[in-house]
Amino acid sequence: MSHPSPRPPVLVQFDPKRRCAELRLCRPETANLLDQGVIAALTNALRELAGQAGLRAIVLSAEGDTFCAGIDLRWMQAGAHASPADNLRSAATLARLFKAIHDSPVPTIAKIQGDALSAGLGLVAACDIAIANDHARFRTREVRVGILPALMSPYVVQALGPRLAKYLFLTARPLSAQEALQVGLLHQICPSGELDGLVASCVDDIVQGSPASLPATKALVQTVAHRAVTDQVVAETTACIADFRARGQAQAGIACAIDGVLPPWMEDHESSR
């Protein structure tokens, strides 16, 4: 008697008409805890999607009542019996996942239907945009477990600033969705029944951007972030736009704007709606 194949820990769904993909955590029975298999599946999927021609948005979502409850502590506990080299390799897998999200040339949107705890908060902070229902909570608990929020720290500090990050890390107090919106961790919140529509609307706005401008704009922000406005920064950004506006796609977009017509990439989007 054959048995059904087990569900993959991460489901990848493409929407070719809207030029977006969804990565969905599919372990609601574990509150979508991250272990070696889930981390590998997410990282591999992100790397594959980064090379997809024409893809303009990636949505990171989850099944069940919890977005992600963090790392599976049983997996981490196994590190007590591992060699230092094996421990380092194990930790590096999650570090690579966060960086793959952060460095993805395709804009990333966290669609948060429930609590994002510990490494789950790291996933949210690593994404470019975060949208949640209004009952989601955000919390780190590492200090209470006796460990550090090391791997997520670059992204949480970048999103919230060092002072608020220290408050959250040291107290392990939760942020409500409203509080997370106020401090900039989230960009939008809504009642649960409206989350799908709100995320879809955000994707629709993003995919109207030119395929060349979207990754270049994301890279631009990362280049100038936290730098003083020096002559060097001014020179770099001047050279950037001087080069970019002479390219074919930019010239096509400029001509269409002057003529009052949609550029080709927006015409394709409108025809698919």
C-alpha beads as a LAMMPS data file, in Angstrom:
LAMMPS data file: protein, C-alpha beads

273 atoms
272 bonds

1 atom types
1 bond types

-500.0 500.0 xlo xhi
-500.0 500.0 ylo yhi
-500.0 500.0 zlo zhi

Masses

1 110.0

Atoms # bond

1 1 1 0.000 0.000 0.000
2 1 1 1.469 3.338 -1.035
3 1 1 1.619 6.248 1.348
4 1 1 1.226 9.867 0.330
5 1 1 4.480 11.769 0.048
6 1 1 5.166 14.070 3.003
7 1 1 4.547 17.727 2.370
8 1 1 7.646 19.811 1.749
9 1 1 8.548 22.182 4.604
10 1 1 8.400 25.119 2.196
11 1 1 5.922 25.486 -0.663
12 1 1 6.942 27.598 -3.665
13 1 1 4.113 29.024 -5.753
14 1 1 4.521 31.149 -8.885
15 1 1 2.038 33.650 -10.240
16 1 1 3.372 34.278 -13.763
17 1 1 0.684 36.825 -14.606
18 1 1 1.608 39.011 -11.640
19 1 1 5.328 38.135 -11.889
20 1 1 5.609 37.203 -8.240
21 1 1 6.360 34.109 -6.188
22 1 1 5.261 33.016 -2.721
23 1 1 7.412 31.040 -0.295
24 1 1 5.146 29.489 2.321
25 1 1 6.280 27.841 5.550
26 1 1 4.220 24.637 5.775
27 1 1 4.801 23.273 9.267
28 1 1 1.865 24.695 11.244
29 1 1 1.955 21.676 13.585
30 1 1 5.349 22.934 14.845
31 1 1 4.396 26.627 14.760
32 1 1 6.686 26.783 11.712
33 1 1 9.848 26.250 13.737
34 1 1 13.065 26.500 11.749
35 1 1 15.313 23.456 11.613
36 1 1 18.019 22.361 9.209
37 1 1 15.551 21.101 6.598
38 1 1 13.324 24.188 6.640
39 1 1 16.308 26.537 6.538
40 1 1 17.866 24.673 3.609
41 1 1 14.578 24.633 1.688
42 1 1 14.033 28.371 2.173
43 1 1 17.613 29.283 1.288
44 1 1 17.657 27.133 -1.845
45 1 1 14.317 28.499 -3.010
46 1 1 15.462 32.090 -2.517
47 1 1 18.645 31.483 -4.488
48 1 1 16.702 29.934 -7.344
49 1 1 14.171 32.756 -7.390
50 1 1 16.922 35.384 -7.416
51 1 1 17.881 34.123 -10.857
52 1 1 14.347 34.015 -12.292
53 1 1 14.095 36.433 -15.210
54 1 1 11.121 38.759 -14.939
55 1 1 10.315 37.979 -11.301
56 1 1 9.521 41.233 -9.499
57 1 1 8.349 40.271 -5.995
58 1 1 8.697 37.450 -3.457
59 1 1 6.169 36.987 -0.645
60 1 1 7.250 35.065 2.465
61 1 1 4.206 33.613 4.231
62 1 1 3.237 30.793 6.572
63 1 1 0.399 28.403 7.334
64 1 1 -1.369 28.115 10.662
65 1 1 -1.801 30.515 13.557
66 1 1 1.914 31.352 13.987
67 1 1 4.144 32.924 11.359
68 1 1 7.311 31.441 12.844
69 1 1 8.089 30.546 16.463
70 1 1 11.858 30.641 15.934
71 1 1 14.498 27.934 15.918
72 1 1 13.700 24.349 16.868
73 1 1 15.565 24.171 20.192
74 1 1 15.992 20.415 19.872
75 1 1 18.050 21.005 16.746
76 1 1 20.086 23.620 18.590
77 1 1 20.495 21.309 21.597
78 1 1 22.256 18.792 19.363
79 1 1 25.034 21.352 19.003
80 1 1 26.150 20.592 22.554
81 1 1 27.603 17.326 21.286
82 1 1 29.045 18.716 18.036
83 1 1 32.597 19.833 17.365
84 1 1 33.288 23.593 17.228
85 1 1 33.633 23.339 13.447
86 1 1 30.291 21.528 13.106
87 1 1 28.643 24.045 15.426
88 1 1 29.931 26.884 13.280
89 1 1 28.657 25.248 10.089
90 1 1 25.260 24.692 11.685
91 1 1 24.937 28.317 12.796
92 1 1 26.060 29.511 9.363
93 1 1 23.032 27.902 7.710
94 1 1 20.630 30.332 9.408
95 1 1 23.027 33.229 8.840
96 1 1 22.979 32.434 5.110
97 1 1 19.171 32.350 5.090
98 1 1 18.842 35.810 6.634
99 1 1 21.434 37.186 4.211
100 1 1 19.751 35.534 1.223
101 1 1 16.523 37.349 2.105
102 1 1 18.289 40.649 2.732
103 1 1 20.442 40.453 -0.413
104 1 1 17.766 39.132 -2.770
105 1 1 17.687 41.357 -5.868
106 1 1 13.951 40.672 -5.994
107 1 1 11.954 42.745 -3.445
108 1 1 10.741 40.620 -0.515
109 1 1 7.491 41.024 1.425
110 1 1 6.808 39.314 4.752
111 1 1 3.112 38.377 5.005
112 1 1 2.637 37.853 8.740
113 1 1 -0.574 36.141 9.809
114 1 1 0.525 35.362 13.391
115 1 1 3.294 35.720 15.945
116 1 1 6.900 36.106 14.769
117 1 1 9.184 35.006 17.586
118 1 1 12.992 34.973 17.852
119 1 1 14.342 33.816 14.458
120 1 1 10.843 34.475 13.101
121 1 1 11.388 38.133 13.979
122 1 1 14.697 37.877 12.115
123 1 1 12.855 36.728 8.979
124 1 1 10.559 39.744 9.210
125 1 1 13.422 42.198 9.756
126 1 1 15.422 40.767 6.840
127 1 1 12.559 41.334 4.377
128 1 1 12.204 44.644 2.541
129 1 1 8.539 45.115 3.438
130 1 1 6.486 43.653 6.285
131 1 1 2.683 43.503 6.456
132 1 1 0.816 41.819 9.323
133 1 1 -2.603 41.203 10.752
134 1 1 -3.408 43.318 13.774
135 1 1 -3.109 40.541 16.369
136 1 1 0.418 39.399 15.479
137 1 1 3.119 39.814 18.128
138 1 1 6.891 40.147 17.802
139 1 1 9.349 38.988 20.432
140 1 1 12.852 37.655 21.046
141 1 1 13.472 35.197 23.886
142 1 1 17.134 34.277 23.436
143 1 1 18.396 35.788 26.707
144 1 1 15.807 33.777 28.648
145 1 1 17.012 30.581 26.998
146 1 1 20.633 31.414 27.763
147 1 1 21.752 32.219 24.214
148 1 1 22.172 35.338 22.048
149 1 1 20.112 36.868 19.216
150 1 1 23.346 36.991 17.239
151 1 1 22.319 35.937 13.737
152 1 1 19.238 38.163 13.522
153 1 1 20.918 41.145 15.193
154 1 1 22.228 42.887 12.030
155 1 1 18.737 42.940 10.536
156 1 1 16.778 43.819 13.676
157 1 1 19.222 46.613 14.569
158 1 1 19.060 47.884 10.986
159 1 1 15.246 47.883 11.103
160 1 1 14.761 49.326 14.598
161 1 1 17.997 51.044 15.637
162 1 1 20.322 49.927 18.440
163 1 1 18.441 51.431 21.366
164 1 1 15.097 49.767 20.669
165 1 1 16.830 46.539 19.668
166 1 1 18.591 46.403 23.042
167 1 1 15.267 46.966 24.806
168 1 1 13.610 44.090 22.936
169 1 1 16.583 41.743 23.207
170 1 1 17.230 42.360 26.911
171 1 1 13.667 42.444 28.232
172 1 1 12.172 39.771 25.918
173 1 1 8.972 41.802 25.988
174 1 1 6.612 41.435 23.021
175 1 1 5.649 44.153 20.585
176 1 1 2.042 44.258 19.475
177 1 1 1.334 44.749 15.784
178 1 1 0.355 48.361 16.478
179 1 1 3.606 48.966 18.357
180 1 1 5.610 47.250 15.612
181 1 1 3.947 49.550 13.075
182 1 1 4.775 52.632 15.132
183 1 1 8.478 51.770 15.449
184 1 1 8.897 50.852 11.782
185 1 1 9.222 47.065 11.947
186 1 1 5.937 46.809 10.034
187 1 1 4.745 48.949 7.154
188 1 1 1.037 48.087 7.297
189 1 1 -1.363 46.184 9.554
190 1 1 -4.949 45.085 9.027
191 1 1 -7.645 42.734 10.351
192 1 1 -6.998 39.079 9.534
193 1 1 -9.608 38.926 6.791
194 1 1 -7.928 41.743 4.886
195 1 1 -4.337 40.473 4.916
196 1 1 -4.466 38.669 1.557
197 1 1 -5.848 41.727 -0.195
198 1 1 -3.423 44.150 1.427
199 1 1 -0.401 42.061 0.455
200 1 1 -1.761 41.567 -3.069
201 1 1 -2.182 45.335 -3.400
202 1 1 1.427 45.867 -2.309
203 1 1 2.636 43.296 -4.846
204 1 1 0.604 45.012 -7.579
205 1 1 2.276 48.326 -6.755
206 1 1 5.765 46.796 -6.824
207 1 1 5.399 44.875 -10.073
208 1 1 4.515 48.076 -11.924
209 1 1 8.122 49.140 -11.441
210 1 1 10.548 48.476 -14.272
211 1 1 12.374 45.126 -14.093
212 1 1 15.701 46.987 -14.121
213 1 1 14.765 49.717 -11.654
214 1 1 13.463 47.454 -8.879
215 1 1 16.693 45.584 -8.027
216 1 1 18.808 48.659 -8.735
217 1 1 16.721 50.758 -6.343
218 1 1 17.021 48.147 -3.610
219 1 1 20.789 48.047 -4.114
220 1 1 20.912 51.860 -4.072
221 1 1 19.224 52.062 -0.674
222 1 1 21.612 49.484 0.774
223 1 1 24.567 51.408 -0.650
224 1 1 23.672 54.784 0.863
225 1 1 22.099 53.596 4.125
226 1 1 23.805 54.893 7.283
227 1 1 26.397 56.862 5.295
228 1 1 26.941 60.554 5.842
229 1 1 26.074 62.785 2.893
230 1 1 29.673 63.331 1.811
231 1 1 31.035 64.490 -1.517
232 1 1 31.843 60.832 -2.239
233 1 1 28.222 59.741 -1.718
234 1 1 26.986 62.625 -3.892
235 1 1 29.455 61.667 -6.612
236 1 1 28.463 57.983 -6.467
237 1 1 24.726 58.670 -6.682
238 1 1 25.265 61.230 -9.478
239 1 1 27.235 58.697 -11.496
240 1 1 24.577 56.079 -10.772
241 1 1 21.676 58.040 -12.263
242 1 1 23.798 59.371 -15.145
243 1 1 24.576 55.793 -16.167
244 1 1 21.122 54.360 -15.486
245 1 1 19.045 56.950 -17.334
246 1 1 21.004 56.360 -20.535
247 1 1 20.041 52.672 -20.641
248 1 1 17.401 51.360 -23.015
249 1 1 14.714 50.513 -20.460
250 1 1 15.035 53.910 -18.790
251 1 1 14.821 55.715 -22.132
252 1 1 11.715 53.705 -23.033
253 1 1 10.098 54.601 -19.717
254 1 1 10.966 58.291 -20.081
255 1 1 9.541 58.403 -23.614
256 1 1 6.315 56.746 -22.464
257 1 1 5.961 59.181 -19.545
258 1 1 6.382 62.135 -21.917
259 1 1 3.783 60.672 -24.308
260 1 1 1.382 59.862 -21.481
261 1 1 1.268 56.131 -22.219
262 1 1 2.127 53.076 -20.141
263 1 1 5.624 51.639 -20.501
264 1 1 5.841 48.063 -21.794
265 1 1 6.290 46.467 -18.372
266 1 1 3.131 48.164 -17.067
267 1 1 1.150 47.298 -20.192
268 1 1 1.966 43.638 -19.587
269 1 1 0.772 43.945 -15.989
270 1 1 -2.474 45.706 -16.915
271 1 1 -3.303 43.133 -19.603
272 1 1 -2.930 40.285 -17.097
273 1 1 -5.320 41.736 -14.509

Bonds

1 1 1 2
2 1 2 3
3 1 3 4
4 1 4 5
5 1 5 6
6 1 6 7
7 1 7 8
8 1 8 9
9 1 9 10
10 1 10 11
11 1 11 12
12 1 12 13
13 1 13 14
14 1 14 15
15 1 15 16
16 1 16 17
17 1 17 18
18 1 18 19
19 1 19 20
20 1 20 21
21 1 21 22
22 1 22 23
23 1 23 24
24 1 24 25
25 1 25 26
26 1 26 27
27 1 27 28
28 1 28 29
29 1 29 30
30 1 30 31
31 1 31 32
32 1 32 33
33 1 33 34
34 1 34 35
35 1 35 36
36 1 36 37
37 1 37 38
38 1 38 39
39 1 39 40
40 1 40 41
41 1 41 42
42 1 42 43
43 1 43 44
44 1 44 45
45 1 45 46
46 1 46 47
47 1 47 48
48 1 48 49
49 1 49 50
50 1 50 51
51 1 51 52
52 1 52 53
53 1 53 54
54 1 54 55
55 1 55 56
56 1 56 57
57 1 57 58
58 1 58 59
59 1 59 60
60 1 60 61
61 1 61 62
62 1 62 63
63 1 63 64
64 1 64 65
65 1 65 66
66 1 66 67
67 1 67 68
68 1 68 69
69 1 69 70
70 1 70 71
71 1 71 72
72 1 72 73
73 1 73 74
74 1 74 75
75 1 75 76
76 1 76 77
77 1 77 78
78 1 78 79
79 1 79 80
80 1 80 81
81 1 81 82
82 1 82 83
83 1 83 84
84 1 84 85
85 1 85 86
86 1 86 87
87 1 87 88
88 1 88 89
89 1 89 90
90 1 90 91
91 1 91 92
92 1 92 93
93 1 93 94
94 1 94 95
95 1 95 96
96 1 96 97
97 1 97 98
98 1 98 99
99 1 99 100
100 1 100 101
101 1 101 102
102 1 102 103
103 1 103 104
104 1 104 105
105 1 105 106
106 1 106 107
107 1 107 108
108 1 108 109
109 1 109 110
110 1 110 111
111 1 111 112
112 1 112 113
113 1 113 114
114 1 114 115
115 1 115 116
116 1 116 117
117 1 117 118
118 1 118 119
119 1 119 120
120 1 120 121
121 1 121 122
122 1 122 123
123 1 123 124
124 1 124 125
125 1 125 126
126 1 126 127
127 1 127 128
128 1 128 129
129 1 129 130
130 1 130 131
131 1 131 132
132 1 132 133
133 1 133 134
134 1 134 135
135 1 135 136
136 1 136 137
137 1 137 138
138 1 138 139
139 1 139 140
140 1 140 141
141 1 141 142
142 1 142 143
143 1 143 144
144 1 144 145
145 1 145 146
146 1 146 147
147 1 147 148
148 1 148 149
149 1 149 150
150 1 150 151
151 1 151 152
152 1 152 153
153 1 153 154
154 1 154 155
155 1 155 156
156 1 156 157
157 1 157 158
158 1 158 159
159 1 159 160
160 1 160 161
161 1 161 162
162 1 162 163
163 1 163 164
164 1 164 165
165 1 165 166
166 1 166 167
167 1 167 168
168 1 168 169
169 1 169 170
170 1 170 171
171 1 171 172
172 1 172 173
173 1 173 174
174 1 174 175
175 1 175 176
176 1 176 177
177 1 177 178
178 1 178 179
179 1 179 180
180 1 180 181
181 1 181 182
182 1 182 183
183 1 183 184
184 1 184 185
185 1 185 186
186 1 186 187
187 1 187 188
188 1 188 189
189 1 189 190
190 1 190 191
191 1 191 192
192 1 192 193
193 1 193 194
194 1 194 195
195 1 195 196
196 1 196 197
197 1 197 198
198 1 198 199
199 1 199 200
200 1 200 201
201 1 201 202
202 1 202 203
203 1 203 204
204 1 204 205
205 1 205 206
206 1 206 207
207 1 207 208
208 1 208 209
209 1 209 210
210 1 210 211
211 1 211 212
212 1 212 213
213 1 213 214
214 1 214 215
215 1 215 216
216 1 216 217
217 1 217 218
218 1 218 219
219 1 219 220
220 1 220 221
221 1 221 222
222 1 222 223
223 1 223 224
224 1 224 225
225 1 225 226
226 1 226 227
227 1 227 228
228 1 228 229
229 1 229 230
230 1 230 231
231 1 231 232
232 1 232 233
233 1 233 234
234 1 234 235
235 1 235 236
236 1 236 237
237 1 237 238
238 1 238 239
239 1 239 240
240 1 240 241
241 1 241 242
242 1 242 243
243 1 243 244
244 1 244 245
245 1 245 246
246 1 246 247
247 1 247 248
248 1 248 249
249 1 249 250
250 1 250 251
251 1 251 252
252 1 252 253
253 1 253 254
254 1 254 255
255 1 255 256
256 1 256 257
257 1 257 258
258 1 258 259
259 1 259 260
260 1 260 261
261 1 261 262
262 1 262 263
263 1 263 264
264 1 264 265
265 1 265 266
266 1 266 267
267 1 267 268
268 1 268 269
269 1 269 270
270 1 270 271
271 1 271 272
272 1 272 273
